[in-house]
Amino acid sequence: MSALFIDAKLGDEARRHRLYSGDIFIFSSTDATEALIQLARTMLEQAFAPHDPCSIHKHKSAEEVADILAKVKPAFIHHPECKRLIPLIMRERGIDLEKLYFDVPRMRSAYPSHFLSSGIAYAFHPHRDTWYSAPMCQINWWLPIYPVDPNNAMGFYPDYFDVPVKNNSEIYNYYEWNTKNRATAAQHVKSDTREQPKPQQQLQGQSLRYLPPPGGMIAFSGAQLHETVPNTTDMARYSIDFRTVHIDDVAARHGAANVDTRATGTTMRDYVCAADGQSPLPEELVRMYDDGTATDDKILRFGDRLATA
């Protein structure tokens, strides 16, 4: 049974241990998280002006919104303020920045299901990030930009944390995805034909929805089964998420248990050191997680040509 911690005062090592055991942490907003969501709000509101981003589906077509997101989302990902603010957010959580590595922050959007739920606004079915080649030591951090509703939030299936789910994660190779599918997201408006790992069984029960206020934050293991809740409200949901790994856990191969993941490739080259915002994980550690499927033309790193595109 997973536990839910709210503003827990645990140290980083104890918190990571609990996250790897399936527990979930919720934190109140801070100065640094407020600054991050304000950056995102400013960019969204400028991009969709004069309309409210949360009701933009009432004013523009799905194609028009997808075109705007194709510009604003990469601009946010690579905004220098993100690289400055994420280490501050992590330091507020008592994490040693010299040992922490993070990836680019993604701006997510979830529109009413009839409007836009594919491609650049993909509504994620239940999944573990580890089905997408993430390491078992990955920790996810998620923040809503505007208020969220139970019917447009993110959902969790914590009862499945240590229970195998029948899935097709063996179809996913991170290097293949980067070179063939990532850059085409904005082209998938009406439907998304990119094959992705999904449960191959019916899940029992409804997902649990946690609703932190804007700037509040949810931390959970990359092995946690979670989903984008189908948006049945009349308002769009916008959020930010990023992922981290701790170098001690990377080196020790410490993390959540692998109960059902068969994806190939690794996301380990996506992370940079929080202390300087640019040093990658040492290649000798990355090689511990590689599986022979990488080639020079398929290895993509934080901020490279394809991520920028």
Residue pairs with C-beta under 8 A, 6 or more apart in sequence:
1 158
1 159
2 21
2 22
2 23
2 24
2 158
2 159
2 161
3 18
3 23
3 24
4 23
4 24
4 25
4 26
4 210
5 15
5 18
5 23
5 24
5 25
5 26
6 25
6 26
6 27
7 26
7 27
7 28
8 15
8 25
10 18
11 94
12 93
12 94
12 95
12 96
12 246
15 25
15 93
15 219
16 139
16 246
16 249
18 25
19 25
19 139
19 219
19 220
19 221
19 256
20 136
20 137
20 221
20 223
20 254
20 255
20 256
21 256
22 158
22 161
22 162
22 221
22 224
22 256
24 156
24 158
24 210
24 218
24 219
24 220
24 224
25 218
25 219
25 220
26 210
26 212
26 216
26 217
26 218
26 219
27 93
27 212
27 216
27 217
27 218
27 219
28 212
28 213
28 216
29 212
29 213
29 214
29 215
29 216
29 217
30 89
30 92
30 215
32 85
32 88
32 89
32 92
33 89
33 143
33 215
33 216
33 217
34 215
35 81
35 85
36 81
36 82
36 85
36 86
36 89
36 105
36 143
36 215
36 240
37 143
37 144
37 145
37 214
37 215
37 240
39 76
39 79
39 81
39 82
39 85
40 76
40 107
40 145
40 238
40 240
41 145
41 146
43 72
43 75
43 76
43 79
44 53
44 72
44 107
44 145
44 238
45 52
45 53
47 53
47 68
47 71
47 72
48 56
48 60
48 68
51 58
51 59
51 60
53 146
53 236
53 238
54 146
54 235
54 236
54 237
54 238
55 234
55 235
55 236
56 65
56 236
57 65
57 111
57 112
57 115
57 116
57 236
60 68
62 111
62 115
62 116
62 189
62 190
63 189
65 111
65 115
65 116
65 121
66 116
66 119
66 120
66 121
66 186
66 189
67 186
69 109
69 120
69 121
69 186
70 120
70 185
70 186
72 107
73 106
73 107
73 120
74 308
74 309
76 82
76 105
76 107
77 104
77 105
77 106
77 107
77 307
78 104
78 303
78 307
78 308
82 104
82 105
83 277
84 277
86 102
86 105
86 242
86 274
87 97
87 100
87 102
87 274
87 275
87 277
89 141
89 217
90 97
90 100
90 102
90 244
90 274
91 97
95 244
95 246
95 274
97 273
97 274
97 275
98 273
98 274
98 275
99 246
99 247
99 248
100 244
100 245
100 246
100 247
100 273
100 274
100 275
101 244
101 245
101 246
101 247
101 250
101 271
101 272
101 273
101 274
101 280
101 281
102 242
102 243
102 244
102 271
102 272
102 274
103 242
103 243
103 244
103 267
103 270
103 271
103 272
103 302
104 242
104 270
104 302
104 303
104 307
105 240
105 241
105 242
106 240
106 241
106 242
107 145
107 238
107 239
107 240
108 228
108 237
108 238
108 239
108 240
108 241
109 120
109 121
109 236
109 237
109 238
110 117
110 121
110 123
110 152
110 228
110 229
110 231
110 236
110 237
110 238
110 239
111 117
111 121
111 231
111 236
112 231
112 232
112 233
112 234
112 235
112 236
113 123
113 230
113 231
113 232
116 189
117 123
117 230
117 231
118 188
118 189
118 190
118 191
118 192
119 184
119 185
119 186
119 187
119 188
119 189
119 192
120 185
120 186
120 188
122 185
122 188
122 192
122 228
123 228
123 230
123 231
124 226
124 227
124 228
125 196
125 198
125 199
125 227
125 228
126 155
126 157
126 165
126 198
126 199
126 203
126 207
126 225
126 226
126 227
127 196
127 197
127 198
127 199
127 225
127 226
127 227
128 222
128 223
128 224
128 225
128 226
128 260
128 261
129 138
129 140
129 222
129 223
129 243
130 136
130 138
130 169
130 222
130 223
130 256
130 258
130 261
130 263
131 167
131 169
131 172
131 197
131 261
131 263
132 169
132 172
132 174
132 177
132 196
132 197
132 263
132 267
133 172
133 173
133 174
133 177
133 263
133 264
133 265
133 266
133 267
134 222
134 243
134 267
135 222
135 245
135 250
135 255
135 266
135 267
135 268
135 289
136 222
136 223
136 253
136 255
136 256
136 257
136 258
136 261
137 222
137 245
137 246
137 249
137 250
137 253
137 254
137 255
137 256
138 221
138 222
138 223
138 243
138 244
138 245
138 255
138 267
139 219
139 220
139 221
139 222
139 243
139 244
139 245
139 246
140 218
140 219
140 220
140 221
140 222
140 224
140 241
140 242
140 243
141 217
141 218
141 219
141 241
141 242
141 243
141 244
142 154
142 217
142 218
142 219
142 220
142 239
142 240
142 241
143 212
143 214
143 215
143 216
143 217
143 218
143 239
143 240
143 241
144 153
144 211
144 212
144 213
144 214
144 215
144 216
144 237
144 238
144 239
145 214
145 238
145 239
145 240
146 214
146 237
146 238
147 213
147 214
148 211
148 212
148 237
148 239
149 211
149 233
149 235
149 237
150 209
150 211
150 229
151 229
151 230
151 231
151 232
151 233
152 229
152 231
152 232
152 233
152 235
152 236
152 237
153 209
153 210
153 211
153 229
153 237
154 209
154 210
154 218
154 226
154 227
154 228
154 229
154 239
155 206
155 207
155 208
155 209
155 226
155 227
155 228
155 229
156 207
156 208
156 209
156 210
156 220
156 224
156 225
156 226
157 203
157 205
157 207
157 208
157 225
157 226
157 227
158 208
158 224
158 225
159 204
159 205
160 203
160 225
161 221
161 223
161 224
161 225
161 256
162 257
162 259
163 259
164 259
164 260
165 199
165 201
165 203
165 225
165 260
166 199
166 200
166 201
166 260
167 197
167 198
167 199
167 200
167 260
168 197
168 198
168 200
169 197
169 260
169 261
169 262
169 263
170 262
170 263
170 264
171 195
171 197
172 196
172 197
172 263
172 264
172 265
173 263
173 264
173 265
173 293
174 263
174 264
174 265
174 266
174 267
175 265
175 293
175 294
175 295
175 298
175 299
175 300
176 265
176 298
177 265
178 298
178 300
178 306
179 297
179 298
179 300
179 306
181 194
182 306
182 307
183 306
183 309
184 194
188 194
197 263
203 225
207 226
207 227
207 229
209 229
210 218
212 218
220 226
221 255
221 256
222 243
222 256
223 255
223 256
223 257
223 258
223 259
223 261
231 237
243 267
243 270
243 271
244 271
244 274
245 268
245 271
245 281
247 281
247 285
248 254
249 255
250 268
250 281
250 285
250 288
250 289
251 285
251 288
253 288
264 291
264 293
265 290
265 291
265 293
265 294
266 286
266 289
266 290
266 291
266 294
268 281
268 285
268 286
268 289
268 290
269 280
269 281
269 286
269 299
269 300
269 301
269 302
270 301
270 302
271 280
271 281
271 302
272 278
272 279
272 280
272 302
273 279
273 280
280 286
280 301
280 302
300 306
300 307
